[in-house]
Amino acid sequence: MDNTALITNDGIIFGLLAVILGLIFYTQASANSFWQKFYKWVPALLLCYFIPSLLNTFGIVDGANTGIYPLVMDYLLPACLVLLTLSLDLKAIIRLGPKLLILFLTGTVGIVIGGPIALLLVSIIFPEMLGGAGPDAVWRGMTTIAGSWIGGGANQAAMKEVYEVGGEIFSAMVTVDIIVANLWMAVLLYMAANNKAIDKRIGADTSAIEAIKQRMEQYEAEHRRESKLPDLMFIIAVAFGVTGLAHWGADVIAPFIGDHVPVLKDFSLDKKFFWLIVIATTVGVALSFTRVRSLEGVGASKYGSMFVYILVATIGLHMDVTAIVDVPKYFLIGAIWMIIHASLMLIVARLLKAPVFYMAVGSQANVGGAASAPVVASAFHPSLAPVGVLLAVFGYALGTYMAYICGQILRVIAAG
């Protein structure tokens, strides 16, 4: 490790990250008026990236050489994907009605095609945005935004590794990701506050919303239970057992492709990390059709979310805050990208005469993931929060696959 860093012991660094996360969540939950106003304008997720990045920027730790990052990526990332996808309930989502699913998938498509279109448009003004084969190529950084906006932090981290994204462009894209996504969330919350007027204006049928409220309240009542030690041990067994299985599969599949199907190397299919993530996600989705899914009743997804925040803080150690100076030219890409996503959502919602709730939650389940989709859903009614969770979990399941496809389109465009 770099001896110029003030702290070089990984144990101390991990402890610092844990304390930082604890303080962020403690202050966010505080009833103190200062903290309530503070977090109204400053997203907690941004702090989880930003504060650890200060440790790296000012030389307190050397994020590039800490052993925490590979540990978190290899074990906590696949484990959290398992825990976040095993609660997927495809039947429940289907019962919510086709309009909600159509809008959610419209949002996904908007992000997959929006990124490449934004890159093409901005390259007219800034031709240097295209090309670049190195780790800090713009298209590589954009794959992490695709992962974040379709799935969440875990999928973002997966794209960072799969496409070997450099720290400099990643720092810039994280900033664009968080600020643009939160601006859009503010718009959605405004629409939530005025949903009755908007629904009336477009002639939306909101009767299904009441049925959804009743179904969700019944679902919550049936599955919620107090967690006991055996439940928690089973959560750990499933999460890390599947992670072990994914490592075994990756160790077999990746070298086989590298040796026998070299043409697939251009698609990153010879990388162990790609298969590690795909296998963990696929097995997690498969488990959602078994009794293992009942672990959600004792908080499986909460443990998954905890792993995500540890992951986010660890990624923050690789950030250099000074890269924000170069961010403005990337904001144009982010803004156009989000406008394409939002426009598609609004057009399809209008054509379907869908309630604004469907559009807002369908969009936020993509862009914000499990952290904020329930927030937008509950802005309409507290009992609707689980709808946001269900769709966001669906986003986690789709995120790795769809962001990978978006990345391949970006790669082709950048290569000319």
C-alpha positions in Angstrom: 0.0 0.0 0.0 1.1 3.6 -0.7 3.1 4.7 2.3 2.1 8.4 1.7 -1.4 7.6 3.1 -2.0 8.5 6.7 -3.9 5.3 7.4 -2.8 2.1 5.8 -4.4 -0.6 8.0 -7.5 -2.0 6.3 -9.1 -2.9 9.6 -9.0 0.8 10.6 -10.3 1.9 7.2 -13.2 -0.5 7.3 -14.0 0.7 10.8 -14.0 4.3 9.6 -16.4 3.4 6.8 -18.7 1.7 9.2 -18.7 4.8 11.5 -19.3 7.1 8.6 -22.3 5.1 7.5 -23.6 4.9 11.0 -23.4 8.7 11.5 -25.1 9.4 8.2 -28.1 7.1 9.0 -28.2 8.3 12.6 -28.5 12.0 11.5 -30.9 11.2 8.7 -33.3 9.5 11.2 -32.8 12.4 13.7 -35.9 14.5 14.6 -33.6 17.5 14.9 -34.9 20.3 12.6 -31.4 21.0 11.3 -30.8 17.5 10.0 -34.3 17.3 8.6 -33.7 20.4 6.5 -30.2 19.2 5.6 -31.4 15.9 4.3 -34.2 17.5 2.4 -31.6 19.0 0.1 -28.6 16.7 0.5 -29.3 13.0 -0.4 -27.9 10.5 2.1 -26.6 8.3 -0.7 -24.5 11.2 -2.0 -22.9 11.5 1.4 -22.2 7.8 1.4 -20.1 8.3 -1.7 -18.8 11.8 -0.9 -17.4 11.5 2.6 -15.3 8.4 2.0 -14.0 10.1 -1.2 -12.7 12.9 1.0 -10.5 10.3 2.9 -9.0 9.4 -0.5 -8.8 13.0 -1.9 -6.9 14.4 1.1 -4.5 11.4 1.4 -5.9 10.0 4.6 -6.3 6.6 2.9 -5.2 5.3 -0.4 -8.4 4.0 -1.9 -6.7 2.5 -5.0 -4.6 0.1 -2.9 -6.9 -0.9 0.0 -7.8 -4.6 0.2 -11.3 -3.8 1.3 -12.5 -3.0 -2.3 -11.9 -6.5 -3.8 -13.3 -8.2 -0.7 -16.5 -6.2 -0.9 -16.8 -6.7 -4.7 -16.2 -10.4 -4.6 -18.3 -11.3 -1.6 -20.8 -8.6 -0.5 -21.8 -7.5 -4.0 -23.1 -11.0 -5.2 -24.5 -11.7 -1.8 -26.6 -8.4 -1.8 -27.8 -9.2 -5.3 -29.1 -12.6 -4.1 -30.9 -11.0 -1.1 -32.4 -8.3 -3.2 -33.7 -10.6 -5.9 -35.0 -13.5 -3.8 -38.0 -11.4 -2.7 -39.0 -10.9 -6.4 -42.7 -11.7 -6.8 -43.5 -11.8 -10.5 -47.1 -12.9 -9.8 -47.7 -10.0 -7.5 -46.3 -7.5 -10.0 -48.4 -9.0 -12.8 -51.5 -8.7 -10.6 -50.8 -5.0 -10.3 -51.9 -4.7 -13.9 -50.3 -4.4 -17.3 -50.1 -0.6 -17.4 -47.7 -0.5 -14.5 -45.5 -3.2 -16.0 -45.6 -1.5 -19.4 -44.5 1.8 -17.9 -41.8 0.2 -15.8 -40.4 -1.5 -18.9 -40.8 1.7 -21.0 -38.6 3.4 -18.4 -36.0 0.6 -18.8 -36.0 0.9 -22.6 -35.8 4.7 -22.3 -32.5 4.3 -20.3 -31.1 1.6 -22.6 -31.6 3.8 -25.7 -31.4 7.2 -24.0 -27.7 6.8 -23.1 -26.5 6.0 -26.7 -28.7 8.8 -28.1 -27.4 11.3 -25.6 -23.8 10.3 -26.4 -24.4 10.8 -30.1 -26.0 14.2 -29.6 -23.4 15.6 -27.2 -20.6 14.3 -29.4 -21.8 16.8 -32.1 -20.7 19.6 -29.7 -17.8 17.7 -28.0 -16.4 15.2 -30.5 -13.8 14.0 -27.9 -16.7 12.3 -26.1 -16.4 9.5 -28.7 -13.6 7.1 -29.0 -11.2 6.3 -26.2 -10.3 2.8 -25.5 -8.8 3.4 -22.0 -10.5 2.9 -18.7 -11.6 6.6 -18.5 -13.4 6.5 -21.9 -16.8 8.3 -21.6 -18.8 5.3 -22.8 -17.4 3.1 -20.1 -18.4 5.6 -17.4 -21.9 5.8 -18.9 -22.4 2.1 -18.4 -22.3 2.7 -14.6 -25.1 5.2 -14.9 -27.1 2.6 -16.9 -26.6 0.1 -14.2 -27.6 2.6 -11.5 -30.7 3.9 -13.4 -32.0 0.4 -14.3 -31.1 -1.5 -11.2 -29.2 0.3 -8.4 -25.9 0.6 -6.6 -25.1 -3.1 -6.9 -25.7 -3.1 -10.7 -23.7 0.1 -11.0 -20.8 -1.5 -9.2 -21.2 -4.6 -11.5 -20.9 -2.5 -14.6 -17.9 -0.7 -13.2 -16.1 -4.0 -12.9 -17.4 -5.6 -16.1 -16.4 -2.7 -18.3 -13.3 -1.9 -16.3 -14.3 1.7 -15.7 -11.5 4.1 -14.5 -11.7 6.0 -11.3 -11.6 9.4 -12.8 -14.6 9.0 -15.2 -16.5 7.0 -12.6 -16.2 9.9 -10.1 -17.6 12.2 -12.7 -20.4 9.9 -13.7 -21.4 9.1 -10.0 -21.9 12.9 -9.5 -24.0 13.2 -12.7 -25.9 10.1 -11.7 -26.9 11.2 -8.2 -27.7 14.9 -9.0 -29.7 14.2 -12.2 -31.6 11.3 -10.6 -32.5 13.4 -7.5 -33.7 16.3 -9.7 -36.0 13.9 -11.5 -37.2 12.5 -8.2 -38.1 16.0 -7.0 -40.3 16.3 -10.2 -42.0 13.0 -9.4 -42.7 14.0 -5.8 -44.2 17.2 -7.1 -46.4 15.2 -9.4 -47.3 12.9 -6.5 -48.5 15.9 -4.5 -50.7 16.9 -7.5 -51.7 13.5 -8.7 -55.5 13.9 -8.4 -55.5 16.9 -10.6 -53.2 15.3 -13.2 -55.2 12.1 -13.2 -58.4 14.0 -13.7 -56.9 16.0 -16.6 -55.8 12.9 -18.5 -58.9 10.9 -17.7 -57.0 8.1 -15.8 -58.9 5.3 -14.2 -57.7 5.2 -10.6 -60.0 2.5 -9.3 -57.2 -0.1 -9.5 -55.1 1.9 -7.1 -57.5 1.1 -4.2 -57.4 -2.6 -5.0 -53.6 -2.4 -5.0 -53.7 -0.7 -1.6 -55.8 -3.5 -0.2 -53.6 -6.3 -1.7 -50.4 -4.8 -0.4 -51.8 -4.2 3.1 -52.9 -7.9 3.1 -49.6 -9.1 1.8 -47.6 -7.2 4.4 -49.8 -8.5 7.2 -49.4 -12.1 6.1 -45.6 -12.1 5.7 -44.3 -9.9 8.4 -42.9 -11.7 11.4 -40.3 -11.3 14.1 -36.8 -12.4 13.0 -35.0 -14.9 15.2 -31.4 -16.1 15.1 -32.1 -19.2 12.9 -33.8 -16.8 10.4 -30.7 -14.6 10.3 -28.3 -17.5 10.0 -30.4 -18.9 7.1 -30.2 -15.5 5.4 -26.4 -15.5 5.7 -26.3 -19.2 4.5 -28.4 -18.4 1.3 -26.5 -15.2 0.5 -23.0 -16.5 0.8 -23.9 -20.0 -0.2 -25.1 -18.8 -3.6 -22.1 -16.4 -3.7 -19.8 -19.5 -3.3 -21.8 -21.3 -6.1 -21.4 -18.2 -8.3 -17.6 -18.1 -7.8 -17.4 -21.8 -8.7 -19.5 -21.3 -11.9 -17.4 -18.2 -12.8 -14.2 -20.1 -12.3 -15.4 -22.8 -14.8 -17.3 -20.7 -17.4 -15.0 -17.7 -17.9 -11.8 -19.7 -18.7 -13.7 -22.0 -21.0 -15.0 -19.1 -23.1 -11.6 -17.5 -23.1 -10.0 -20.7 -24.4 -12.7 -22.0 -26.7 -14.8 -19.1 -27.8 -12.4 -16.1 -28.1 -14.9 -14.2 -30.3 -16.9 -13.5 -27.1 -14.1 -11.7 -25.4 -15.2 -8.4 -27.0 -18.4 -8.8 -25.0 -16.6 -9.3 -21.7 -18.0 -12.8 -21.5 -14.5 -14.2 -20.6 -14.4 -12.2 -17.4 -15.1 -14.1 -14.1 -16.7 -11.1 -12.5 -19.4 -10.9 -15.2 -20.4 -14.5 -14.6 -20.1 -14.1 -10.9 -22.8 -11.3 -11.1 -25.0 -13.1 -13.6 -25.0 -16.4 -11.7 -25.8 -14.7 -8.4 -28.6 -12.7 -9.9 -30.1 -15.7 -11.8 -30.0 -18.0 -8.8 -31.6 -15.2 -6.7 -34.4 -14.9 -9.2 -34.8 -18.7 -9.2 -35.0 -18.7 -5.4 -37.9 -16.2 -5.6 -40.1 -19.1 -6.9 -39.3 -21.3 -3.8 -40.0 -21.1 -0.1 -36.7 -19.3 0.4 -38.6 -16.2 -0.7 -40.2 -16.2 2.8 -36.9 -14.8 4.2 -38.1 -11.4 3.0 -40.6 -11.5 5.9 -37.6 -11.4 8.3 -35.7 -8.7 6.5 -33.6 -10.3 3.7 -33.7 -7.3 1.5 -32.7 -5.0 4.5 -29.5 -7.0 4.8 -29.0 -6.7 1.0 -29.5 -3.0 1.3 -27.0 -2.8 4.1 -24.4 -4.6 1.9 -25.2 -2.1 -0.9 -24.4 0.9 1.4 -21.1 -0.7 2.5 -20.4 -1.2 -1.2 -21.2 2.4 -2.0 -18.9 3.7 0.7 -16.1 1.4 -0.5 -16.5 2.7 -4.0 -16.4 6.2 -2.6 -12.8 5.5 -1.5 -11.9 5.4 -5.2 -13.3 8.8 -5.9 -11.3 11.9 -6.3 -13.5 14.9 -5.5 -11.4 17.2 -7.7 -12.9 15.3 -10.7 -16.1 17.3 -10.2 -14.4 20.2 -11.9 -14.6 18.3 -15.1 -18.2 17.2 -14.6 -20.2 20.1 -16.3 -19.6 18.7 -19.8 -21.0 15.4 -18.6 -24.1 16.9 -17.1 -25.4 17.6 -20.7 -25.2 13.8 -21.4 -27.0 13.1 -18.1 -29.7 15.7 -18.7 -30.5 14.6 -22.3 -30.5 11.0 -21.1 -33.0 11.7 -18.4 -35.2 13.8 -20.7 -35.4 10.9 -23.1 -36.4 8.5 -20.3 -38.9 11.0 -18.9 -40.4 11.9 -22.2 -41.0 8.2 -23.1 -42.6 7.7 -19.7 -44.9 10.7 -20.0 -45.9 9.9 -23.6 -46.7 6.2 -22.9 -48.6 7.2 -19.7 -50.7 9.6 -21.6 -51.5 7.1 -24.4 -52.5 4.4 -21.8 -54.4 7.0 -19.7 -52.5 5.5 -16.8 -52.6 7.0 -13.3 -49.6 9.2 -12.5 -48.8 6.8 -9.7 -47.9 4.1 -12.2 -45.7 6.4 -14.2 -43.9 7.8 -11.1 -43.3 4.5 -9.4 -42.4 2.8 -12.7 -39.8 5.5 -13.4 -38.4 5.7 -9.9 -38.1 1.9 -9.6 -35.7 2.2 -12.5 -33.8 5.4 -11.7 -33.8 5.3 -7.9 -34.1 1.6 -7.1 -35.1 0.1 -3.8 -33.8 3.1 -1.8 -36.2 5.7 -3.3 -39.0 3.9 -5.2 -40.8 3.2 -1.9 -40.4 6.9 -1.0 -42.1 8.0 -4.2 -44.8 5.3 -3.9 -45.6 6.2 -0.3 -45.9 9.9 -1.4 -49.2 8.7 -2.9 -50.2 6.5 0.0 -48.1 4.8 2.8 -49.5 1.4 2.0 -48.3 1.7 -1.6 -44.6 1.7 -0.6 -44.3 -2.1 -1.1 -45.3 -1.6 -4.8 -42.2 0.5 -5.2 -40.1 -2.2 -3.5 -41.5 -5.0 -5.7 -40.8 -3.0 -8.9 -37.4 -1.9 -7.7 -36.4 -5.5 -6.9 -37.6 -6.4 -10.5 -35.2 -3.6 -11.6 -32.3 -5.2 -9.6 -33.0 -8.5 -11.5 -33.1 -6.7 -14.9 -30.4 -4.2 -14.2 -27.3 -6.3 -14.8 -28.7 -7.7 -18.1 -30.1 -4.5 -19.6 -27.2 -2.2 -18.5 -24.9 -4.7 -20.1 -26.8 -4.4 -23.4 -26.7 -0.6 -23.1 -23.0 -0.8 -22.5 -22.5 -2.8 -25.7 -24.5 -0.3 -27.7 -22.4 2.5 -26.2 -19.2 0.6 -27.1 -20.2 0.3 -30.7 -21.2 4.0 -31.0 -17.9 5.1 -29.4 -15.9 2.9 -31.7 -17.6 4.5 -34.7 
